[in-house]
Amino acid sequence: MVVMTRPVSAYAPRSERKPLYVKVVTQPALHGCWAVNISETGIGLIATPHTPSEGPREGEDVELSFSLPDSGEHIRVRGVVRWRHDASGAVAAMGVSFRAFEEADGVKLARYLASSHLQVVVAFATEQESRAVTAALEGVAQLHFAASPSDAHALVTRGDAACLVVCGQDEEQALALVESLAARRADADPSGAGPPSDLASRIVYCAPAAPERLVALFNDGRIFRALGPSPTREALHQAVLQAGREHGVRTEQWRMALELERSLLRERALSQKLPPAPGGRGGDEVGFRSAAMQRVMELVRLVAPHRVAVLLQGETGTGKEVLARILHRLSGRGDVPLVVQDCGALSETLLESELFGHVKGSFTGAVADHPGLFVLANGGTIFLDEIENTTANLQAKLLRVLETGDVRPVGGTQVRHVDVRVVAASNKDMGEEVRAGRFRADLFYRLNSFTVDIPPLRDRPEDVPELALYFLELFNRTLRRSASGIAPDAVDALRAYAWPGNVRELRNVMERSVLLSRPGEVVSRRLLPPVLGSTLALRNEPGGDGSLRARLDRVEREFIREALERHGGVLRRAAVALGMDPVTLGRRVRRHGLWKGDS
């Protein structure tokens, strides 16, 4: 009879999780089950069940049995499945909260977690290299030395190695190890015989190799850093610590992504069972009628209540700040103001002072203490727009705030702890910025816990009419106008346009149209910028008169006609507005038949 002791609540606060990749035996049985991380209160698992019904479901009890790396001590524990997600490709993930350990197994696990350091495998090191690595990593990592490829494979796959340092002078042997580990991960992933390659040990390469070969390995994601033979102590120290941090972040990110995906699918299934809400739209979804933006709003509503960093990616003008405000309003932090900062608007020094604060006299112009935006946003949300424009030094400080919540002002010594939800935005592909070395990978992975990609307006033309009507009503109120609607020909022109400036450009167009409108007038094509009417004309004209010359002439005529109309037919003023010589404009006006009454 098994004696169970040390009861643990299924809803105990989650303690710090540490990476752990070991085989786990479950009851009810679950095929191909591995741990991916563990804490004193729970464990994250992945598996490849033969059928979706195999193994325990959410809310059900489960018994687990696994061995700890290094010591080989066996742990048996009973728990409850807090969440389970069956993803595509016959892979299941679940989170289990511990309830009770067998005999002294809870003490064994606590001792392992308390004493475990960053686990680092060092392969093929010479005696001199072994001494250098030991000196560089003393006190921060537990080292395991491997003299042969088989030893290296055994240590890397034992379950807790976050980093592999490849040393030695044999280039062929070192590269063969890197390639064999990559092949082994690729073979293991589909069958569930091992953890996902994204969670595998990071490789710091310190052996000789041709530069082009190292670049290829780095681009393929097979090595994390290439330091070359005999790296400095500081370079090796920093590379291994960064590898460990990135490894841990990706582990947690992977687990969180699966849990959020499962929550999204559940919420979507629930919403499909409910009748549609009367009125058709909510105040937070004005103009979001396309399937793409409905999906975006689903993601925003899903992630809003959770304290995870959110990265909004999309072209300039797609409405990232609008979504950040919606996310803040739905987060439960809406009673605290949202703090917004454009990271591309200030120099590094000024931005650092603005975000983290400064003390009086810390630099020229610091005439008083400034608490900083993170302190002002305490308890709420901070929105960092154009995050890609931050420098490497500032990115390191942002990472510290995200990881610890500690903020130290410029020139100050006192540290203040803050509770701030971070929402970042970029109009660039941040993954590409990381690969190009312009953005820190560890900060990206911290910000990238949950990414929302916002489609450009040209890819969702069904949103244009409703957004235009929303802006018309907005500017009627703010500009004290009375435009009474949008004519069908104007709607057609708005839908036909490509909107390189996205929603911001549409907003500007509608502001101009409302300003030009007479009391009670319907906004027609006449009030739109000529480029919009030209786009529609070019799309709708018959193919027989569609030469490039003819099309350009019609676009030019529309621009000149609109400039003359706007400046009361005064040729000189229209020429200034168009940046043309008045004599040249006069010739073109006559050629287009726009002289005097013709316009």
Stockholm file with secondary structure:
# STOCKHOLM 1.0

chainA/1-599         MVVMTRPVSAYAPRSERKPLYVKVVTQPALHGCWAVNISETGIGLIATPHTPSEGPREGEDVELSFSLPDSGEHIRVRGVVRWRHDASGAVAAMGVSFRAFEEADGVKLARYLASSHLQVVVAFATEQESRAVTAALEGVAQLHFAASPSDAHALVTRGDAACLVVCGQDEEQALALVESLAARRADADPSGAGPPSDLASRIVYCAPAAPERLVALFNDGRIFRALGPSPTREALHQAVLQAGREHGVRTEQWRMALELERSLLRERALSQKLPPAPGGRGGDEVGFRSAAMQRVMELVRLVAPHRVAVLLQGETGTGKEVLARILHRLSGRGDVPLVVQDCGALSETLLESELFGHVKGSFTGAVADHPGLFVLANGGTIFLDEIENTTANLQAKLLRVLETGDVRPVGGTQVRHVDVRVVAASNKDMGEEVRAGRFRADLFYRLNSFTVDIPPLRDRPEDVPELALYFLELFNRTLRRSASGIAPDAVDALRAYAWPGNVRELRNVMERSVLLSRPGEVVSRRLLPPVLGSTLALRNEPGGDGSLRARLDRVEREFIREALERHGGVLRRAAVALGMDPVTLGRRVRRHGLWKGDS
#=GR chainA/1-599 SS CCCEESCCCTTCCCCCCEECCCBCEEESCCTTCEEEEECSSEEEEEECCSSTTSSCCTTCEEEEEEECTTTCCEEEEEEEEEEEEEETTTEEEEEEEEEEEETTHHHHHHHHHHHCCEEEEEESCCHHHHHHHHHHHTTTEEEEEESSHHHHHHHHTTSCEEEEEECSSCHHHHHHHHHHHHHHHHHHHHHTSSCCGGGSCEEEECSCCCHHHHHHHHHTTSCSEECCSSCCHHHHHHHHHHHHHHHHHHHHHHHHHHHHHHHHHHHHHHHHHSCCCTTSCCGGGTTCCSHHHHHHHHHHHHHTTSCCCEEEECCTTSCHHHHHHHHHHHTTCTTSCEEEEETTSSCHHHHHHHHHCBCTTSSTTCCSCBCCHHHHTTTSEEEEETGGGSCHHHHHHHHHHHHHCEECCBTCCCCEECCCEEEEEESSCHHHHHHTTSSCHHHHHHHTTEEEECCCGGGCGGGHHHHHHHHHHHHHHHTTCCCCCBCHHHHHHHHHSCCTTHHHHHHHHHHHHHHHCCTTCCBCGGGSCHHHHHHHHHHHSCGGGCCHHHHHHHHHHHHHHHHHHHTTTCHHHHHHHHTCCHHHHHHHHHHTTCSGGGC
#=GC SS_cons         CCCEESCCCTTCCCCCCEECCCBCEEESCCTTCEEEEECSSEEEEEECCSSTTSSCCTTCEEEEEEECTTTCCEEEEEEEEEEEEEETTTEEEEEEEEEEEETTHHHHHHHHHHHCCEEEEEESCCHHHHHHHHHHHTTTEEEEEESSHHHHHHHHTTSCEEEEEECSSCHHHHHHHHHHHHHHHHHHHHHTSSCCGGGSCEEEECSCCCHHHHHHHHHTTSCSEECCSSCCHHHHHHHHHHHHHHHHHHHHHHHHHHHHHHHHHHHHHHHHHSCCCTTSCCGGGTTCCSHHHHHHHHHHHHHTTSCCCEEEECCTTSCHHHHHHHHHHHTTCTTSCEEEEETTSSCHHHHHHHHHCBCTTSSTTCCSCBCCHHHHTTTSEEEEETGGGSCHHHHHHHHHHHHHCEECCBTCCCCEECCCEEEEEESSCHHHHHHTTSSCHHHHHHHTTEEEECCCGGGCGGGHHHHHHHHHHHHHHHTTCCCCCBCHHHHHHHHHSCCTTHHHHHHHHHHHHHHHCCTTCCBCGGGSCHHHHHHHHHHHSCGGGCCHHHHHHHHHHHHHHHHHHHTTTCHHHHHHHHTCCHHHHHHHHHHTTCSGGGC
//
